[in-house]
């Protein structure tokens, strides 16, 4: 079993880690890819959570539609909150660039298939 270093436990979370400055290009790429990914997930979730009938008011006819719509709206609210929370260090930005390059095309394909 490995132990955590004592310095890590005593580190103030508000202070920046040395070397964690992200370049401007990395920051812009990660924010754009992250926003595209979350926006596509938001649209997919909204589309899938809509009732099977034509109007929203018919969701009250069947409990399955009502539950699906309530869960979908909850997930959409969580995604909107996540859309406005930004990563705070260079490692998070790098992760979003790598993840975004792989996930954004896949979510766009899923969005086209679901629509």
LOTI-370171 format. One record per residue: residue number from 1; x negated, y, z of N, C-alpha, C, CB in turn; residue in one letter. Coordinates in nm, 4 decimals. Glycine has a CB too. Layout:
BEGIN
{rec NUM {X Y Z} {X Y Z} {X Y Z} {X Y Z} 'a'}
...
END
This chain:
BEGIN
{rec 1 {-0.0848 -0.1177 0.0000} {0.0000 0.0000 0.0000} {-0.0890 0.1236 0.0000} {0.0963 0.0001 0.1221} 'x'}
{rec 2 {-0.0559 0.2172 -0.0850} {-0.1358 0.3396 -0.0908} {-0.0743 0.4464 -0.0025} {-0.1477 0.3903 -0.2354} 'x'}
{rec 3 {-0.1584 0.5311 0.0481} {-0.1125 0.6406 0.1327} {-0.1174 0.7706 0.0551} {-0.1974 0.6508 0.2606} 'x'}
{rec 4 {-0.0267 0.8619 0.0878} {-0.0291 0.9930 0.0256} {-0.1375 1.0765 0.0921} {0.1091 1.0625 0.0360} 'x'}
{rec 5 {-0.2075 1.1574 0.0169} {-0.3064 1.2436 0.0782} {-0.2389 1.3444 0.1715} {-0.3881 1.3159 -0.0294} 'x'}
{rec 6 {-0.3091 1.3796 0.2777} {-0.2548 1.4713 0.3772} {-0.2340 1.6095 0.3172} {-0.3474 1.4798 0.4989} 'x'}
{rec 7 {-0.3205 1.6490 0.2248} {-0.3074 1.7811 0.1647} {-0.1768 1.7940 0.0862} {-0.4265 1.8094 0.0736} 'x'}
{rec 8 {-0.1310 1.6849 0.0265} {-0.0083 1.6887 -0.0499} {0.1113 1.7155 0.0411} {0.0106 1.5581 -0.1261} 'x'}
{rec 9 {0.1124 1.6560 0.1575} {0.2236 1.6734 0.2502} {0.2256 1.8140 0.3094} {0.2157 1.5699 0.3618} 'x'}
{rec 10 {0.1102 1.8758 0.3234} {0.1025 2.0086 0.3835} {0.1154 2.1206 0.2818} {-0.0270 2.0234 0.4576} 'x'}
{rec 11 {0.1181 2.0880 0.1541} {0.1227 2.1895 0.0496} {0.2550 2.2631 0.0528} {0.1004 2.1266 -0.0876} 'x'}
{rec 12 {0.2485 2.3957 0.0388} {0.3678 2.4790 0.0331} {0.4293 2.4650 -0.1066} {0.3341 2.6290 0.0659} 'x'}
{rec 13 {0.5580 2.4256 -0.1161} {0.6174 2.4044 -0.2487} {0.6343 2.5327 -0.3286} {0.7510 2.3378 -0.2343} 'x'}
{rec 14 {0.6303 2.6489 -0.2625} {0.6483 2.7749 -0.3345} {0.5213 2.8213 -0.4039} {0.6956 2.8819 -0.2398} 'x'}
{rec 15 {0.4070 2.7693 -0.3640} {0.2825 2.8101 -0.4273} {0.2608 2.7291 -0.5540} {0.1635 2.7931 -0.3307} 'x'}
{rec 16 {0.2004 2.7905 -0.6504} {0.1768 2.7237 -0.7790} {0.0579 2.6305 -0.7678} {0.1534 2.8268 -0.8917} 'x'}
{rec 17 {0.0660 2.5206 -0.8382} {-0.0452 2.4258 -0.8450} {-0.1475 2.4828 -0.9419} {0.0028 2.2825 -0.8899} 'x'}
{rec 18 {-0.2765 2.4787 -0.9086} {-0.3768 2.5313 -1.0012} {-0.3717 2.4595 -1.1354} {-0.5164 2.5189 -0.9408} 'x'}
{rec 19 {-0.3815 2.5369 -1.2410} {-0.3810 2.4783 -1.3754} {-0.2430 2.4442 -1.4264} {-0.4645 2.3555 -1.3772} 'x'}
{rec 20 {-0.1378 2.4976 -1.3651} {-0.0030 2.4613 -1.4077} {0.0596 2.5653 -1.4997} {0.0851 2.4413 -1.2873} 'x'}
{rec 21 {-0.0200 2.6557 -1.5522} {0.0338 2.7564 -1.6430} {0.0584 2.6946 -1.7798} {-0.0618 2.8769 -1.6545} 'x'}
{rec 22 {0.1809 2.7107 -1.8269} {0.2164 2.6563 -1.9576} {0.1947 2.7638 -2.0637} {0.3639 2.6059 -1.9591} 'x'}
{rec 23 {0.1506 2.7216 -2.1804} {0.1326 2.8174 -2.2889} {0.2693 2.8631 -2.3396} {0.0489 2.7553 -2.4042} 'x'}
{rec 24 {0.2693 2.9742 -2.4104} {0.3943 3.0315 -2.4601} {0.4625 2.9372 -2.5596} {0.3680 3.1677 -2.5260} 'x'}
{rec 25 {0.3859 2.8747 -2.6462} {0.4428 2.7814 -2.7438} {0.5048 2.6599 -2.6770} {0.3361 2.7368 -2.8419} 'x'}
{rec 26 {0.4358 2.6059 -2.5762} {0.4882 2.4916 -2.5024} {0.6166 2.5291 -2.4308} {0.3848 2.4397 -2.4023} 'x'}
{rec 27 {0.6199 2.6464 -2.3721} {0.7373 2.6924 -2.2993} {0.8571 2.7084 -2.3932} {0.7073 2.8251 -2.2283} 'x'}
{rec 28 {0.8360 2.7717 -2.5077} {0.9451 2.7935 -2.6030} {0.9943 2.6605 -2.6596} {0.8994 2.8865 -2.7173} 'x'}
{rec 29 {0.9017 2.5728 -2.6964} {0.9407 2.4425 -2.7525} {1.0192 2.3600 -2.6510} {0.8164 2.3644 -2.7984} 'x'}
{rec 30 {0.9745 2.3588 -2.5275} {1.0436 2.2777 -2.4275} {1.1812 2.3335 -2.3958} {0.9611 2.2688 -2.3004} 'x'}
{rec 31 {1.1939 2.4649 -2.3881} {1.3244 2.5248 -2.3581} {1.4222 2.5000 -2.4729} {1.3098 2.6766 -2.3320} 'x'}
{rec 32 {1.3761 2.5140 -2.5956} {1.4643 2.4931 -2.7106} {1.5055 2.3460 -2.7217} {1.3949 2.5389 -2.8407} 'x'}
{rec 33 {1.4108 2.2544 -2.7093} {1.4439 2.1120 -2.7191} {1.5340 2.0671 -2.6047} {1.3165 2.0282 -2.7204} 'x'}
{rec 34 {1.5079 2.1170 -2.4855} {1.5905 2.0825 -2.3697} {1.7323 2.1348 -2.3885} {1.5291 2.1395 -2.2400} 'x'}
{rec 35 {1.7450 2.2584 -2.4352} {1.8772 2.3170 -2.4563} {1.9540 2.2422 -2.5653} {1.8645 2.4653 -2.4932} 'x'}
{rec 36 {1.8858 2.2053 -2.6738} {1.9518 2.1284 -2.7802} {1.9985 1.9924 -2.7306} {1.8575 2.1103 -2.8989} 'x'}
{rec 37 {1.9138 1.9253 -2.6542} {1.9482 1.7937 -2.6015} {2.0687 1.8013 -2.5088} {1.8292 1.7335 -2.5277} 'x'}
{rec 38 {2.0669 1.8954 -2.4156} {2.1773 1.9062 -2.3202} {2.3046 1.9538 -2.3900} {2.1404 2.0022 -2.2058} 'x'}
{rec 39 {2.2925 2.0437 -2.4867} {2.4105 2.0907 -2.5598} {2.4742 1.9767 -2.6404} {2.3724 2.2072 -2.6536} 'x'}
{rec 40 {2.3914 1.8937 -2.7025} {2.4455 1.7782 -2.7762} {2.5143 1.6806 -2.6811} {2.3332 1.7058 -2.8539} 'x'}
{rec 41 {2.4529 1.6556 -2.5656} {2.5166 1.5686 -2.4665} {2.6488 1.6269 -2.4191} {2.4235 1.5464 -2.3472} 'x'}
{rec 42 {2.6523 1.7576 -2.4038} {2.7747 1.8248 -2.3601} {2.8864 1.8062 -2.4624} {2.7486 1.9744 -2.3370} 'x'}
{rec 43 {2.8552 1.8251 -2.5895} {2.9561 1.8107 -2.6950} {3.0011 1.6652 -2.7067} {2.9006 1.8603 -2.8303} 'x'}
{rec 44 {2.9083 1.5713 -2.6980} {2.9439 1.4290 -2.7048} {3.0351 1.3923 -2.5887} {2.8171 1.3403 -2.7033} 'x'}
{rec 45 {3.0009 1.4373 -2.4686} {3.0822 1.4069 -2.3506} {3.2210 1.4679 -2.3623} {3.0134 1.4577 -2.2237} 'x'}
{rec 46 {3.2281 1.5902 -2.4104} {3.3586 1.6547 -2.4284} {3.4437 1.5791 -2.5291} {3.3409 1.8000 -2.4737} 'x'}
{rec 47 {3.3815 1.5382 -2.6382} {3.4551 1.4675 -2.7439} {3.5047 1.3308 -2.6956} {3.3660 1.4499 -2.8683} 'x'}
{rec 48 {3.4214 1.2589 -2.6234} {3.4575 1.1245 -2.5780} {3.5605 1.1302 -2.4660} {3.3330 1.0488 -2.5309} 'x'}
{rec 49 {3.5571 1.2344 -2.3840} {3.6480 1.2402 -2.2693} {3.7866 1.2930 -2.3031} {3.5882 1.3255 -2.1627} 'x'}
{rec 50 {3.8072 1.3381 -2.4251} {3.9403 1.3862 -2.4628} {4.0389 1.2697 -2.4698} {3.9350 1.4602 -2.5985} 'x'}
{rec 51 {4.1664 1.2980 -2.4433} {4.2680 1.1915 -2.4491} {4.2815 1.1340 -2.5899} {4.4038 1.2450 -2.4018} 'x'}
{rec 52 {4.3312 1.0133 -2.5981} {4.3450 0.9454 -2.7265} {4.4531 1.0087 -2.8133} {4.3761 0.7989 -2.7046} 'x'}
{rec 53 {4.5525 1.0704 -2.7498} {4.6608 1.1339 -2.8258} {4.6154 1.2689 -2.8780} {4.7874 1.1500 -2.7387} 'x'}
{rec 54 {4.7036 1.3379 -2.9431} {4.6687 1.4622 -3.0106} {4.6423 1.5784 -2.9155} {4.7778 1.4998 -3.1048} 'x'}
{rec 55 {4.7172 1.5920 -2.8080} {4.7051 1.7093 -2.7219} {4.6497 1.6717 -2.5849} {4.8407 1.7781 -2.7066} 'x'}
{rec 56 {4.6012 1.7711 -2.5152} {4.5462 1.7502 -2.3809} {4.6584 1.7191 -2.2825} {4.4668 1.8744 -2.3343} 'x'}
{rec 57 {4.7768 1.7734 -2.3049} {4.8869 1.7569 -2.2097} {4.9389 1.6138 -2.2066} {5.0005 1.8518 -2.2441} 'x'}
{rec 58 {4.9070 1.5332 -2.3063} {4.9515 1.3940 -2.3051} {4.8598 1.3063 -2.2199} {4.9579 1.3395 -2.4476} 'x'}
{rec 59 {4.7566 1.3637 -2.1605} {4.6678 1.2867 -2.0743} {4.7399 1.2401 -1.9481} {4.5452 1.3697 -2.0370} 'x'}
{rec 60 {4.8469 1.3092 -1.9116} {4.9218 1.2714 -1.7919} {5.0091 1.1489 -1.8143} {5.0076 1.3867 -1.7461} 'x'}
{rec 61 {5.0270 1.1071 -1.9386} {5.1111 0.9919 -1.9681} {5.0476 0.8613 -1.9208} {5.1389 0.9849 -2.1170} 'x'}
{rec 62 {4.9187 0.8472 -1.9395} {4.8500 0.7245 -1.8974} {4.7407 0.7600 -1.7967} {4.7894 0.6492 -2.0203} 'x'}
{rec 63 {4.7275 0.6810 -1.6921} {4.6255 0.7128 -1.5910} {4.4826 0.6983 -1.6442} {4.6434 0.6230 -1.4698} 'x'}
{rec 64 {4.4632 0.6121 -1.7415} {4.3294 0.5947 -1.7984} {4.2796 0.7202 -1.8670} {4.3289 0.4799 -1.8964} 'x'}
{rec 65 {4.3678 0.7842 -1.9432} {4.3303 0.9094 -2.0090} {4.3019 1.0191 -1.9076} {4.4403 0.9543 -2.1043} 'x'}
{rec 66 {4.3804 1.0237 -1.8025} {4.3625 1.1269 -1.7004} {4.2293 1.1094 -1.6276} {4.4785 1.1234 -1.5999} 'x'}
{rec 67 {4.1965 0.9856 -1.5926} {4.0695 0.9593 -1.5243} {3.9518 0.9886 -1.6168} {4.0636 0.8132 -1.4750} 'x'}
{rec 68 {3.9613 0.9473 -1.7425} {3.8542 0.9735 -1.8381} {3.8335 1.1233 -1.8589} {3.8848 0.9058 -1.9716} 'x'}
{rec 69 {3.9434 1.1985 -1.8656} {3.9329 1.3421 -1.8840} {3.8730 1.4099 -1.7600} {4.0704 1.4011 -1.9156} 'x'}
{rec 70 {3.9130 1.3659 -1.6411} {3.8587 1.4247 -1.5178} {3.7093 1.3950 -1.5043} {3.9346 1.3712 -1.3946} 'x'}
{rec 71 {3.6689 1.2714 -1.5312} {3.5266 1.2368 -1.5248} {3.4467 1.3110 -1.6310} {3.5077 1.0860 -1.5413} 'x'}
{rec 72 {3.5036 1.3231 -1.7501} {3.4350 1.3951 -1.8570} {3.4151 1.5422 -1.8242} {3.5122 1.3820 -1.9859} 'x'}
{rec 73 {3.5156 1.6052 -1.7672} {3.5025 1.7461 -1.7298} {3.4025 1.7641 -1.6161} {3.6385 1.8032 -1.6894} 'x'}
{rec 74 {3.3948 1.6686 -1.5250} {3.2956 1.6743 -1.4172} {3.1545 1.6624 -1.4738} {3.3210 1.5625 -1.3138} 'x'}
{rec 75 {3.1348 1.5692 -1.5642} {3.0031 1.5535 -1.6272} {2.9671 1.6777 -1.7079} {3.0008 1.4286 -1.7179} 'x'}
{rec 76 {3.0646 1.7350 -1.7776} {3.0385 1.8574 -1.8548} {2.9987 1.9731 -1.7634} {3.1625 1.8962 -1.9373} 'x'}
{rec 77 {3.0639 1.9851 -1.6484} {3.0265 2.0902 -1.5537} {2.8840 2.0689 -1.5038} {3.1245 2.0937 -1.4349} 'x'}
{rec 78 {2.8472 1.9431 -1.4760} {2.7111 1.9136 -1.4310} {2.6095 1.9451 -1.5408} {2.6993 1.7660 -1.3887} 'x'}
{rec 79 {2.6437 1.9156 -1.6654} {2.5534 1.9452 -1.7767} {2.5355 2.0958 -1.7963} {2.6061 1.8819 -1.9054} 'x'}
{rec 80 {2.6410 2.1731 -1.7764} {2.6286 2.3187 -1.7872} {2.5356 2.3716 -1.6788} {2.7671 2.3865 -1.7768} 'x'}
{rec 81 {2.5469 2.3185 -1.5575} {2.4557 2.3598 -1.4498} {2.3125 2.3240 -1.4875} {2.4947 2.2926 -1.3147} 'x'}
{rec 82 {2.2910 2.2043 -1.5406} {2.1564 2.1618 -1.5792} {2.1023 2.2446 -1.6952} {2.1565 2.0141 -1.6166} 'x'}
{rec 83 {2.1902 2.2941 -1.7800} {2.1480 2.3752 -1.8936} {2.0809 2.5045 -1.8477} {2.2675 2.4071 -1.9831} 'x'}
{rec 84 {2.1271 2.5600 -1.7365} {2.0730 2.6866 -1.6887} {1.9644 2.6708 -1.5821} {2.1839 2.7704 -1.6340} 'x'}
{rec 85 {1.9312 2.5492 -1.5437} {1.8181 2.5252 -1.4538} {1.6963 2.4959 -1.5389} {1.8470 2.4074 -1.3545} 'x'}
{rec 86 {1.5955 2.5778 -1.5243} {1.4768 2.5641 -1.6089} {1.3679 2.4853 -1.5367} {1.4236 2.7027 -1.6502} 'x'}
{rec 87 {1.2842 2.4123 -1.6128} {1.1687 2.3478 -1.5526} {1.0736 2.4531 -1.4959} {1.0962 2.2591 -1.6558} 'x'}
{rec 88 {0.9972 2.4163 -1.3935} {0.9184 2.5187 -1.3263} {0.7675 2.5034 -1.3374} {0.9547 2.5210 -1.1849} 'x'}
{rec 89 {0.7173 2.3995 -1.3990} {0.5722 2.3902 -1.4160} {0.5371 2.3288 -1.5514} {0.5100 2.3072 -1.3023} 'x'}
{rec 90 {0.4098 2.3310 -1.5819} {0.3641 2.2880 -1.7139} {0.3931 2.1407 -1.7406} {0.2158 2.3138 -1.7281} 'x'}
{rec 91 {0.3834 2.0575 -1.6399} {0.4089 1.9148 -1.6598} {0.5547 1.8897 -1.6978} {0.3732 1.8359 -1.5330} 'x'}
{rec 92 {0.6457 1.9612 -1.6360} {0.7868 1.9465 -1.6733} {0.8110 1.9932 -1.8165} {0.8763 2.0254 -1.5766} 'x'}
{rec 93 {0.7440 2.1005 -1.8558} {0.7588 2.1486 -1.9935} {0.7031 2.0466 -2.0931} {0.6877 2.2844 -2.0111} 'x'}
{rec 94 {0.5871 1.9881 -2.0630} {0.5310 1.8849 -2.1511} {0.6253 1.7655 -2.1619} {0.3934 1.8388 -2.0996} 'x'}
{rec 95 {0.6804 1.7247 -2.0496} {0.7732 1.6118 -2.0501} {0.8940 1.6412 -2.1373} {0.8181 1.5785 -1.9078} 'x'}
{rec 96 {0.9483 1.7627 -2.1292} {1.0643 1.7970 -2.2102} {1.0311 1.8074 -2.3577} {1.1236 1.9263 -2.1628} 'x'}
{rec 97 {0.9077 1.8469 -2.3907} {0.8696 1.8492 -2.5323} {0.8638 1.7073 -2.5865} {0.7333 1.9198 -2.5518} 'x'}
{rec 98 {0.7985 1.6167 -2.5140} {0.7895 1.4774 -2.5597} {0.9270 1.4114 -2.5642} {0.6960 1.3972 -2.4683} 'x'}
{rec 99 {1.0049 1.4304 -2.4587} {1.1378 1.3718 -2.4530} {1.2285 1.4326 -2.5598} {1.1987 1.3914 -2.3140} 'x'}
{rec 100 {1.2178 1.5633 -2.5785} {1.3017 1.6312 -2.6766} {1.2728 1.5880 -2.8184} {1.2841 1.7789 -2.6653} 'x'}
{rec 101 {1.1454 1.5679 -2.8500} {1.1106 1.5242 -2.9855} {1.1686 1.3873 -3.0171} {0.9594 1.5212 -3.0029} 'x'}
{rec 102 {1.1842 1.3036 -2.9168} {1.2415 1.1710 -2.9391} {1.3931 1.1702 -2.9234} {1.1799 1.0712 -2.8433} 'x'}
{rec 103 {1.4451 1.2477 -2.8286} {1.5864 1.2369 -2.7927} {1.6777 1.3268 -2.8746} {1.6037 1.2687 -2.6483} 'x'}
{rec 104 {1.6315 1.4426 -2.9164} {1.7194 1.5349 -2.9901} {1.7677 1.4738 -3.1220} {1.6462 1.6671 -3.0180} 'x'}
{rec 105 {1.6816 1.4148 -3.2049} {1.7344 1.3511 -3.3270} {1.8335 1.2390 -3.2974} {1.6200 1.2960 -3.4100} 'x'}
{rec 106 {1.8062 1.1610 -3.1924} {1.8971 1.0524 -3.1556} {2.0324 1.1068 -3.1106} {1.8354 0.9667 -3.0446} 'x'}
{rec 107 {2.0335 1.2132 -3.0303} {2.1610 1.2685 -2.9854} {2.2372 1.3350 -3.1006} {2.1377 1.3695 -2.8728} 'x'}
{rec 108 {2.1662 1.3914 -3.1959} {2.2343 1.4493 -3.3124} {2.2982 1.3390 -3.3955} {2.1355 1.5314 -3.3989} 'x'}
{rec 109 {2.2282 1.2263 -3.4123} {2.2860 1.1126 -3.4835} {2.4089 1.0600 -3.4098} {2.1818 1.0005 -3.5000} 'x'}
{rec 110 {2.3994 1.0501 -3.2778} {2.5153 1.0051 -3.1981} {2.6311 1.1041 -3.2084} {2.4753 0.9868 -3.0502} 'x'}
{rec 111 {2.6004 1.2309 -3.2101} {2.7041 1.3333 -3.2227} {2.7761 1.3213 -3.3562} {2.6436 1.4733 -3.2078} 'x'}
{rec 112 {2.7027 1.2980 -3.4620} {2.7634 1.2813 -3.5943} {2.8474 1.1536 -3.5982} {2.6543 1.2775 -3.7043} 'x'}
{rec 113 {2.7980 1.0468 -3.5351} {2.8710 0.9210 -3.5353} {2.9985 0.9291 -3.4514} {2.7820 0.8093 -3.4838} 'x'}
{rec 114 {2.9944 1.0007 -3.3408} {3.1112 1.0109 -3.2544} {3.2157 1.1024 -3.3148} {3.0714 1.0609 -3.1166} 'x'}
{rec 115 {3.1714 1.2047 -3.3825} {3.2657 1.3018 -3.4380} {3.3430 1.2373 -3.5497} {3.1935 1.4282 -3.4884} 'x'}
END
